[in-house]
Amino acid sequence: MTTMTTTAPPIVQLSRMKLLAGYLRRNKSLGIGLGIILLLVLFTLHGMVTVDQARAYPLKAKPKQPPGILDFSAEAWPGKLPMGSDFFGRDMHAAMVRGMWQTALIGVIAGAAGTLVGVVLGFTSAYFGGVFDAFIKGICQILTPIPVFMIQIIIASSLDKRDVTIFTMAWIVVMLAWMGPTLVIRSQVLSMKERQFVSVAKLSGVGNGGIIFGEILPNLLPFIAAAFVSQVFAGVFSSFYLAIVGLGPLREPLLGNIIWGAQSQGAFFNGWWWWPIWPAAAMVLILSALALINMGLDELANPRIRRTE
């Protein structure tokens, strides 16, 4: 009697990177958005290493020079001013590098602070309820219908422009950045605390801290991530429109400040088209990337719209 032995097929273990790459291929919005952000980060990091940041300020370059990347002669390539210079003598390459990370910093500060406050208030009000929940809900209902940009413009215009810095601008944005995350987290916690797994945890003797951090919070991570990205988007956009109307830190090359300067000097009418084009293109890319990432995270958090392979 002979026995046949069969060899089990080898178990293919995919690395986390391969799993992530496979998911990003399915979730195209998230993949494209992260790809754009990665390219912008690489551009900024490369510029911070290779470009003198002092050239982002006035009188550091010959004014009104067109982009050197458009001159293909051997003498000009690579040009000293690959993205040109503006009316004030700023190297546009250096200004774009510095302006992009400064604009992004305002958005990240607004996103982090607004989301953190929103998570704390949303969890506390929804889970424990009572007077505190009614108070938070009432404040949000009163402030939400008011256009945020009007409040930000009033606050920014009341400050001495000489005292406005990157961080001052960030906190102007942060002051109202908590409302959106608070309402999102509150609604999700109200839904989740009534689910069966929370009831089972309570019957098992798990305390409030264990339920919040061990049961509810892990299920809310996609919503928290989406709220963070939304607030970064709002922070970047707020810094842009405050700067473009002249309410930003005028000494810094924020993307909005660059466009404000180009507008005030009639850049397009004088043929200096490259001056406003670079910051406008950067803003379109940044906001588009954040919107795509937010769509991808929404798809991750909401099973109803999650794509199948």
C-alpha positions in Angstrom: 0.0 0.0 0.0 1.4 3.3 -1.0 0.6 6.6 0.5 0.6 9.8 -1.5 1.8 12.9 0.0 0.7 16.2 -1.2 2.6 19.4 -0.7 0.6 22.3 0.5 0.9 25.3 -1.8 3.3 28.0 -0.5 1.5 30.7 1.4 2.1 34.0 -0.2 2.5 36.7 2.4 2.0 40.1 1.0 4.0 42.9 2.7 2.1 45.8 4.1 3.5 48.0 1.3 2.0 45.7 -1.3 -1.3 45.6 0.5 -1.3 49.4 0.7 -0.4 49.7 -3.0 -3.2 47.4 -3.9 -5.7 49.4 -1.9 -4.6 52.6 -3.4 -5.1 51.2 -6.9 -8.7 50.4 -5.9 -9.2 53.7 -4.1 -8.0 56.0 -6.9 -9.1 59.2 -5.3 -6.9 58.6 -2.2 -4.0 57.3 -4.4 -4.0 60.3 -6.7 -4.4 62.8 -3.9 -1.5 61.3 -1.9 0.6 61.2 -5.1 0.1 64.9 -5.7 0.9 65.7 -2.1 4.1 63.6 -2.3 5.2 65.5 -5.5 4.6 68.8 -3.8 6.5 67.7 -0.6 9.5 66.6 -2.8 9.5 69.9 -4.6 9.5 71.8 -1.3 12.2 69.6 0.3 14.4 69.8 -2.8 14.0 73.6 -2.9 14.8 74.0 0.8 18.1 72.1 0.3 19.1 73.7 -3.1 17.7 77.2 -2.9 18.7 80.1 -0.6 15.6 80.9 1.3 16.7 84.5 1.7 16.0 84.9 -2.0 12.3 84.6 -1.2 12.3 88.2 0.1 12.5 91.5 -1.9 15.7 92.9 -3.5 17.4 89.5 -3.6 17.2 89.1 -7.4 16.9 91.2 -10.5 13.3 92.2 -10.8 10.7 91.2 -13.4 12.8 88.4 -15.0 10.9 85.7 -17.0 11.3 82.1 -16.0 14.7 80.6 -17.0 13.2 77.2 -17.7 11.7 78.7 -20.9 15.2 79.7 -22.2 16.7 76.6 -23.7 20.0 78.2 -24.7 23.2 76.6 -23.3 24.1 79.7 -21.5 20.9 80.0 -19.6 20.2 76.3 -18.7 19.9 75.7 -15.9 19.0 79.3 -15.3 19.7 81.2 -12.1 16.0 82.1 -12.0 14.2 79.0 -13.2 10.8 80.4 -12.2 11.6 84.0 -12.8 11.4 87.0 -10.4 8.7 89.4 -9.4 8.4 93.2 -9.4 10.0 93.4 -5.9 13.1 91.4 -6.8 12.1 88.1 -5.2 13.3 84.8 -6.7 10.0 83.1 -7.5 11.5 79.6 -7.0 12.6 80.5 -3.5 9.3 82.3 -2.9 7.3 79.3 -4.0 9.3 76.9 -1.9 9.0 79.0 1.2 5.4 80.0 0.5 4.2 76.4 0.0 5.5 75.1 3.3 4.3 78.2 5.2 0.8 77.9 3.7 0.8 74.2 4.4 1.9 74.9 8.0 -1.1 77.1 8.6 -3.4 74.3 7.3 -1.8 71.6 9.4 -2.0 73.7 12.6 -5.6 74.5 11.9 -6.4 70.8 11.1 -4.6 69.4 14.1 -5.9 71.9 16.6 -9.4 71.9 15.2 -9.7 68.1 15.0 -8.2 67.6 18.5 -10.7 70.0 20.1 -13.5 68.6 18.0 -12.8 65.0 19.0 -12.7 65.9 22.7 -15.9 68.0 22.6 -17.7 65.6 20.3 -16.9 62.6 22.4 -17.7 64.3 25.7 -20.9 65.8 24.6 -22.3 62.8 22.8 -21.2 60.1 25.2 -22.2 61.8 28.5 -25.0 64.0 27.2 -26.8 66.3 29.6 -26.3 70.0 29.9 -22.8 70.0 28.4 -24.1 68.3 25.2 -27.0 70.8 24.9 -24.5 73.7 25.4 -22.1 72.4 22.7 -24.9 71.6 20.3 -26.4 75.1 20.8 -23.1 76.9 20.3 -22.5 75.0 17.0 -26.0 75.7 15.8 -25.6 79.4 16.5 -22.1 79.7 14.9 -22.4 77.3 11.9 -24.8 79.4 9.8 -22.5 82.4 10.1 -20.0 82.6 7.2 -16.7 81.7 8.7 -14.7 84.0 6.3 -16.6 87.0 7.5 -15.6 86.4 11.1 -12.0 85.7 10.1 -11.8 88.9 8.0 -13.2 90.9 10.9 -10.6 89.4 13.3 -7.7 89.8 10.9 -8.6 93.4 9.9 -8.7 94.4 13.6 -5.1 93.4 14.1 -2.0 95.6 13.4 -0.6 94.2 10.1 2.9 94.6 11.5 2.0 92.1 14.2 0.5 89.5 12.0 2.7 86.4 11.6 2.3 82.9 10.3 1.2 81.6 13.7 -1.2 84.6 14.3 -2.8 83.7 11.0 -3.0 80.0 12.0 -4.8 80.8 15.2 -7.3 83.1 13.4 -8.2 80.0 11.4 -8.1 77.7 14.4 -10.6 79.8 16.4 -13.5 78.4 14.4 -12.0 75.2 13.0 -13.4 73.0 15.8 -17.1 73.2 14.9 -17.0 70.9 11.9 -15.1 68.0 13.6 -17.2 68.4 16.7 -20.5 67.9 14.8 -19.1 65.0 12.8 -17.7 63.1 15.8 -20.7 63.9 18.0 -23.1 62.4 15.4 -20.9 59.3 15.0 -20.5 58.7 18.8 -24.3 59.1 19.3 -24.8 56.3 16.7 -22.0 54.0 18.0 -22.8 54.2 21.7 -26.2 52.5 21.0 -24.7 49.6 19.1 -24.5 46.1 20.5 -20.8 45.9 21.0 -20.9 48.9 23.3 -23.8 47.3 25.3 -21.8 44.1 25.6 -18.8 46.0 26.8 -20.9 47.7 29.5 -22.4 44.4 30.7 -18.8 43.0 30.9 -17.9 45.7 33.3 -15.8 47.8 31.0 -15.5 51.4 32.2 -16.2 54.6 30.3 -12.6 55.0 29.4 -12.3 51.5 28.1 -15.4 51.9 26.0 -14.3 55.2 24.5 -10.7 54.4 23.8 -11.0 50.6 23.2 -14.4 50.3 21.5 -15.6 53.5 19.9 -12.4 55.4 19.1 -10.9 52.7 16.8 -14.0 52.6 14.7 -13.9 56.4 14.3 -10.3 56.7 13.1 -11.4 57.0 9.4 -13.9 59.8 10.3 -11.3 61.6 12.4 -8.7 61.4 9.5 -11.3 62.7 7.1 -12.2 65.6 9.6 -8.5 66.4 9.9 -8.0 66.6 6.1 -11.2 68.7 5.8 -9.8 71.2 8.3 -6.4 71.3 6.6 -8.3 72.1 3.4 -10.2 74.8 5.2 -7.1 76.2 6.9 -5.1 76.4 3.6 -8.1 78.0 1.8 -8.6 80.5 4.7 -5.0 81.5 4.7 -5.2 82.0 0.9 -8.2 84.3 0.8 -7.1 86.3 3.9 -3.7 86.8 2.3 -5.1 87.6 -1.2 -7.1 90.5 0.3 -4.1 91.9 2.0 -4.8 90.6 5.6 -1.9 88.1 5.8 1.6 88.6 7.1 2.8 90.8 4.3 6.5 90.2 4.9 6.1 86.5 4.3 5.8 84.9 0.8 2.6 83.1 1.4 0.9 81.9 -1.8 -1.9 84.3 -1.3 0.5 87.2 -0.6 2.3 86.5 -3.8 -1.0 86.7 -5.8 -2.0 89.8 -3.8 1.3 91.5 -4.8 0.9 90.5 -8.4 -2.7 91.8 -8.5 -1.6 95.1 -6.9 1.1 95.7 -9.5 -1.0 94.6 -12.5 1.2 91.6 -13.3 -0.9 90.3 -16.2 -1.4 93.7 -17.8 2.4 94.3 -17.7 3.2 90.9 -19.2 4.6 89.4 -16.0 2.3 86.4 -16.3 4.6 84.0 -14.4 4.3 86.0 -11.2 0.7 84.9 -10.3 0.7 81.7 -12.3 3.0 79.7 -10.0 1.2 80.3 -6.7 -2.2 79.9 -8.4 -1.2 76.5 -9.9 0.2 75.5 -6.5 -3.0 76.3 -4.7 -5.0 74.4 -7.3 -2.8 71.3 -6.8 -2.9 71.5 -3.0 -6.6 72.0 -2.7 -7.4 69.3 -5.4 -5.1 66.8 -3.6 -6.7 67.4 -0.3 -10.2 67.1 -1.8 -9.3 63.8 -3.4 -7.8 62.5 -0.2 -11.0 63.5 1.7 -13.1 61.6 -0.9 -10.8 58.6 -0.5 -11.1 58.6 3.2 -14.9 59.0 3.0 -14.9 55.9 0.8 -12.8 54.1 3.4 -15.1 55.1 6.3 -18.4 54.6 4.5 -19.0 50.9 3.4 -22.0 52.0 1.3 -19.7 53.7 -1.2 -16.7 51.5 -0.8 -15.6 50.1 -4.1 -15.1 46.3 -4.6 -12.3 44.8 -6.4 
